[in-house]
């Protein structure tokens, strides 16, 4: 939460210093995040949702730069666990798992293929991922025994930060002057960490 507040303060500071300039826009939205792939550190979590805030500054009619912040929640997926239990009468077990979250902070640029009401674009960016892994525990006990054994799975219940790069495809649809609807599909590649595919929609306001 402290990191999320710090990122919000940074975004508000940039907004206050640039809001008097032309060609600046602000967007807010969210969407669906596909399950992470190619990650041993994110193995027990699946798909989720995201909430996004972005500032965009138009350099030219077909080129802009952006500062983006995204909060993502990924759901614990018990089916990913590989549990081997003893064939002992009276043996019982349960699994507890909490969700994981990622804060994505990135800078990048967008290239627009049109300056009409519908503006397809591609985007490139890079930045940091602040990852909070949830806790996964295996709880075991025997019938008639009030004592339970709790074992925490490795590679769970800790935080770490990694670099990332991203590529996106999308389109902006002008609804009114200074008000656009944005659809975007993105590939985010984390270095030595999770890679994932956010699908999002946003409203973009001109300032």
C-alpha positions in Angstrom: 0.0 0.0 0.0 2.9 2.4 0.7 4.3 1.8 -2.8 0.8 2.4 -4.3 0.5 5.7 -2.4 4.0 6.8 -3.5 3.2 6.1 -7.1 -0.1 8.1 -6.9 1.8 11.0 -5.3 4.3 10.9 -8.2 1.5 10.9 -10.8 -0.3 13.8 -9.1 3.0 15.8 -9.0 3.5 15.3 -12.7 -0.1 16.2 -13.4 0.1 19.4 -11.4 3.3 20.5 -13.2 2.0 19.7 -16.7 -1.7 20.5 -16.5 -1.1 24.0 -17.7 0.4 22.7 -20.9 -1.5 21.8 -24.0 -1.5 18.3 -25.6 -1.8 16.7 -22.2 -4.4 14.0 -21.5 -5.4 11.8 -18.6 -7.0 8.3 -18.8 -8.5 6.0 -16.2 -9.7 2.4 -16.8 -9.3 -1.2 -16.1 -9.9 -4.7 -17.4 -9.0 -8.4 -17.4 -5.4 -9.8 -16.9 -4.7 -13.2 -18.4 -2.8 -15.8 -16.2 0.9 -15.2 -15.9 3.2 -17.4 -18.0 6.8 -18.7 -17.9 7.1 -17.9 -14.2 8.2 -20.2 -11.3 7.7 -17.3 -8.9 4.0 -16.8 -9.8 3.0 -20.5 -10.2 0.0 -20.7 -7.8 -2.0 -17.7 -9.2 -4.1 -17.3 -12.3 -6.0 -14.5 -14.0 -7.3 -11.4 -12.4 -8.3 -7.7 -13.0 -6.5 -4.4 -13.3 -7.1 -0.7 -12.6 -5.1 1.7 -14.7 -4.2 5.4 -14.5 -2.2 7.0 -17.3 -0.9 10.5 -18.3 -0.2 11.1 -22.1 1.5 14.0 -23.7 1.2 14.4 -27.5 4.5 15.3 -29.2 3.0 15.3 -32.7 -0.3 14.4 -34.3 0.8 10.7 -34.6 3.2 10.4 -31.6 2.8 10.6 -27.8 4.6 9.6 -24.7 3.0 8.2 -21.6 3.5 7.5 -17.9 1.3 4.6 -16.8 0.5 3.0 -13.4 -1.5 -0.2 -13.1 -2.7 -2.1 -10.0 -3.4 -5.8 -10.7 -4.9 -8.5 -8.6 -4.3 -12.2 -9.4 -6.4 -14.9 -7.9 -5.0 -17.9 -6.0 -5.5 -21.1 -8.0 -5.6 -24.2 -5.8 -5.5 -26.5 -8.9 -1.9 -25.5 -9.5 -0.8 -27.2 -6.3 0.8 -30.7 -6.5 -0.1 -32.4 -3.2 1.0 -35.9 -2.3 -0.8 -37.2 0.8 -0.1 -40.3 2.8 -2.6 -43.2 2.5 -3.3 -43.2 6.3 -6.7 -43.7 7.8 -7.8 -40.5 9.6 -5.4 -38.2 7.8 -6.9 -34.8 6.8 -5.5 -31.7 5.0 -6.6 -28.3 3.8 -5.0 -25.6 1.7 -5.2 -21.9 2.4 -4.1 -19.3 -0.2 -4.3 -15.6 -0.6 -4.3 -13.5 -3.8 -1.2 -11.8 -5.2 -0.9 -8.3 -6.6 1.3 -6.4 -9.0 1.9 -2.6 -9.4 3.2 -1.8 -12.8 4.9 1.6 -13.3 6.1 2.3 -16.8 7.1 5.0 -19.4 6.8 4.7 -23.1 5.5 6.0 -26.4 2.6 5.4 -28.7 2.5 5.7 -32.5 -0.9 6.4 -34.1 -1.7 5.3 -37.6 -4.5 7.8 -38.1 -5.6 11.2 -36.9 -9.3 10.6 -37.6 -12.1 9.8 -35.1 -10.8 6.2 -34.9 -7.1 6.1 -34.2 -5.3 2.6 -34.1 -2.0 2.6 -32.4 1.0 0.6 -31.2 2.9 1.2 -28.0 6.3 0.4 -26.5 7.3 0.9 -22.9 9.4 -0.2 -20.0 9.6 0.2 -16.3 9.2 -1.7 -13.0 6.9 -4.3 -11.5 6.3 -4.2 -7.7 5.1 -7.7 -6.9 3.4 -8.9 -3.7 3.1 -12.7 -3.7 0.3 -14.2 -1.6 0.8 -16.9 1.1 0.1 -20.5 0.4 -0.2 -23.0 3.3 -0.8 -26.7 3.6 -2.6 -27.6 6.9 -2.5 -31.2 8.1 -4.0 -33.1 11.0 -5.3 -36.5 12.2 -8.7 -37.4 13.4 -9.0 -36.9 17.1 -5.9 -34.7 17.3 -6.4 -31.0 17.9 -2.8 -30.2 16.9 -2.4 -29.1 13.2 0.8 -28.9 11.2 1.0 -25.8 9.0 3.6 -25.7 6.2 4.2 -22.7 4.0 5.0 -23.3 0.4 8.3 -22.0 -0.9 8.2 -19.0 -3.3 5.2 -17.5 -1.5 4.4 -14.7 0.9 7.2 -12.2 0.0 7.7 -9.1 -2.1 10.2 -8.4 -4.9 10.7 -5.9 -7.7 11.8 -6.5 -11.3 12.2 -4.6 -14.6 9.8 -5.0 -17.4 9.2 -4.1 -21.1 5.8 -4.0 -22.9 4.2 -3.9 -26.3 0.6 -3.0 -27.0 -1.9 -2.7 -29.7 -5.1 -0.7 -29.4 -7.4 2.0 -30.7 -8.8 5.3 -29.5 -12.3 6.3 -30.5 -13.2 10.0 -30.2 -16.6 10.3 -28.5 -16.6 14.1 -28.0 -13.9 16.8 -28.2 -11.3 16.0 -25.6 -13.0 12.7 -24.6 -11.9 9.4 -26.1 -12.7 5.7 -25.5 -9.5 3.5 -25.5 -9.2 -0.2 -26.0 -5.8 -1.9 -25.6 -4.2 -5.3 -25.5 -0.8 -5.5 -24.1 2.1 -8.0 -23.6 4.2 -7.3 -20.5 7.5 -9.2 -20.1 9.0 -9.3 -16.7 12.7 -10.0 -16.3 13.2 -13.1 -14.1 9.5 -12.9 -13.2 6.0 -13.2 -14.5 4.9 -12.2 -18.0 1.2 -11.5 -18.7 -1.4 -10.1 -21.1 -3.7 -7.3 -19.9 -6.8 -6.4 -21.8 -8.2 -3.1 -20.8 -10.7 -0.3 -21.6 -10.3 3.3 -20.5 -11.7 6.8 -20.8 -9.2 9.4 -21.9 -9.8 13.1 -21.0 -8.0 16.0 -22.7 -6.6 18.7 -20.4 
